[in-house]
């Protein structure tokens, strides 16, 4: 009987962590992990990995990873993936007073800044329609193709 009807709790738990991803080598679904790693003398060490599902809160993830990082290492510069380019995540990093570098998502306002020319750094206000937007330095640089990119 159990071979015909797999345990629904176990199956649900595993499937809840499988997310759709950009197609790569014929794969469209994957287990997704938010990882924290340190680079010491050019060597990469994974310090923590958190499973992510479709309901995961990015701010809580970055808070948890930063809490752990602060216990384990002195943070020089924090490099953050573009997926965390949200008002709440940027606020979470800024309140720790940590230097950080994060690629910006090219929304309409970021594209306008890119069109103004590069290289340059601008004081950028993000989340302007919210009660409490966040300000940070937006760096506009040129990639190898001569196109403006931001971080």
C-alpha positions as CSV (number, residue, x, y, z in Angstrom):
1,X,0.0,0.0,0.0
2,X,2.8,2.5,0.9
3,X,4.5,1.9,-2.5
4,X,1.4,3.1,-4.3
5,X,0.8,6.1,-2.0
6,X,4.0,7.9,-1.0
7,X,3.9,9.6,2.3
8,X,2.3,13.0,1.4
9,X,4.0,14.9,4.2
10,X,7.5,13.9,2.9
11,X,6.6,14.5,-0.7
12,X,5.1,17.9,0.1
13,X,8.2,19.0,2.0
14,X,10.5,18.1,-0.8
15,X,8.4,19.6,-3.5
16,X,7.9,22.8,-1.7
17,X,11.6,23.5,-1.9
18,X,11.7,22.9,-5.7
19,X,11.5,26.2,-7.6
20,X,11.3,27.0,-11.3
21,X,14.6,28.4,-12.5
22,X,15.9,29.8,-15.8
23,X,16.3,26.9,-18.2
24,X,19.9,25.6,-18.1
25,X,21.0,22.4,-19.7
26,X,17.4,21.2,-20.0
27,X,16.6,21.8,-16.4
28,X,13.7,24.1,-15.4
29,X,13.4,23.2,-11.7
30,X,15.9,23.1,-8.9
31,X,16.5,23.1,-5.1
32,X,17.5,26.7,-4.3
33,X,19.8,27.7,-1.5
34,X,20.8,31.1,-0.2
35,X,24.5,30.7,0.7
36,X,26.9,32.7,2.8
37,X,30.6,32.3,2.1
38,X,33.8,34.0,3.0
39,X,36.8,34.5,0.9
40,X,40.1,34.3,2.8
41,X,43.4,34.5,1.0
42,X,41.6,33.8,-2.3
43,X,40.0,30.6,-1.0
44,X,36.2,30.4,-0.8
45,X,34.6,28.8,2.4
46,X,30.9,28.1,2.6
47,X,29.7,29.2,6.1
48,X,26.0,28.6,5.8
49,X,23.3,27.5,3.3
50,X,19.6,28.1,3.8
51,X,16.9,26.3,1.7
52,X,14.7,28.8,-0.1
53,X,11.1,28.2,-1.3
54,X,8.6,30.4,-3.1
55,X,7.3,31.8,0.2
56,X,10.7,32.7,1.6
57,X,11.2,36.3,2.8
58,X,14.4,37.7,1.4
59,X,14.8,40.2,4.2
60,X,14.6,37.4,6.8
61,X,17.1,35.3,4.8
62,X,19.6,38.2,4.5
63,X,19.2,39.0,8.3
64,X,19.8,35.3,9.2
65,X,22.9,35.1,7.0
66,X,24.3,38.4,8.3
67,X,23.6,37.3,11.9
68,X,25.7,34.2,11.3
69,X,28.4,36.0,9.4
70,X,28.9,38.5,12.2
71,X,29.4,35.7,14.6
72,X,32.0,33.9,12.4
73,X,34.0,36.6,10.6
74,X,34.8,40.3,10.5
75,X,33.0,41.5,7.4
76,X,35.1,43.7,5.1
77,X,32.9,44.1,2.1
78,X,29.6,42.2,1.6
79,X,28.9,41.1,-2.0
80,X,25.1,40.4,-2.5
81,X,23.3,38.8,-5.4
82,X,20.9,40.8,-7.5
83,X,18.0,38.8,-6.2
84,X,18.3,40.7,-2.9
85,X,18.0,44.1,-4.6
86,X,14.9,45.1,-2.6
87,X,14.2,48.1,-0.4
88,X,13.9,45.9,2.7
89,X,17.1,43.9,2.0
90,X,19.1,47.0,1.4
91,X,17.8,48.5,4.6
92,X,18.8,45.3,6.5
93,X,22.4,45.6,5.2
94,X,22.6,49.4,5.7
95,X,21.5,49.1,9.4
96,X,24.5,46.9,10.0
97,X,26.8,49.6,8.7
98,X,28.5,47.1,6.4
99,X,30.1,48.1,3.1
100,X,28.3,46.3,0.3
101,X,28.2,45.8,-3.4
102,X,25.1,44.6,-5.2
103,X,24.1,44.6,-8.8
104,X,21.0,46.7,-9.4
105,X,17.9,45.4,-11.1
106,X,17.5,47.5,-14.2
107,X,14.1,49.0,-13.5
108,X,13.0,52.2,-15.3
109,X,14.6,54.5,-12.8
110,X,18.0,52.7,-12.9
111,X,17.8,52.7,-16.7
112,X,17.3,56.5,-16.7
113,X,20.5,56.8,-14.6
114,X,22.4,54.6,-16.9
115,X,21.3,56.8,-19.9
116,X,22.7,59.9,-18.2
117,X,26.2,58.5,-18.8
118,X,29.0,56.7,-17.0
119,X,31.2,56.2,-15.1
120,X,29.7,57.9,-12.1
121,X,28.2,57.4,-8.7
122,X,24.8,58.9,-7.8
123,X,22.9,59.2,-4.5
124,X,19.9,57.0,-5.4
125,X,16.6,56.8,-3.7
126,X,14.9,53.4,-4.1
127,X,11.3,52.7,-3.2
128,X,10.1,56.2,-3.8
129,X,6.4,55.2,-3.6
130,X,6.9,53.8,-0.1
131,X,6.7,55.7,3.1
132,X,10.3,55.0,3.9
133,X,12.5,54.6,0.8
134,X,16.1,53.8,1.1
135,X,19.1,55.8,-0.2
136,X,22.4,54.4,-1.3
137,X,25.2,55.1,-3.8
138,X,24.4,53.7,-7.2
139,X,27.5,53.2,-9.3
140,X,27.1,53.4,-13.0
141,X,30.0,51.8,-15.0
142,X,30.6,50.7,-18.5
143,X,30.9,47.0,-19.4
144,X,33.2,45.5,-22.0
145,X,30.7,46.2,-24.8
146,X,30.5,49.9,-23.9
147,X,27.1,49.6,-22.4
148,X,26.2,51.2,-19.0
149,X,25.6,48.8,-16.1
150,X,24.8,49.6,-12.5
151,X,25.7,48.2,-9.1
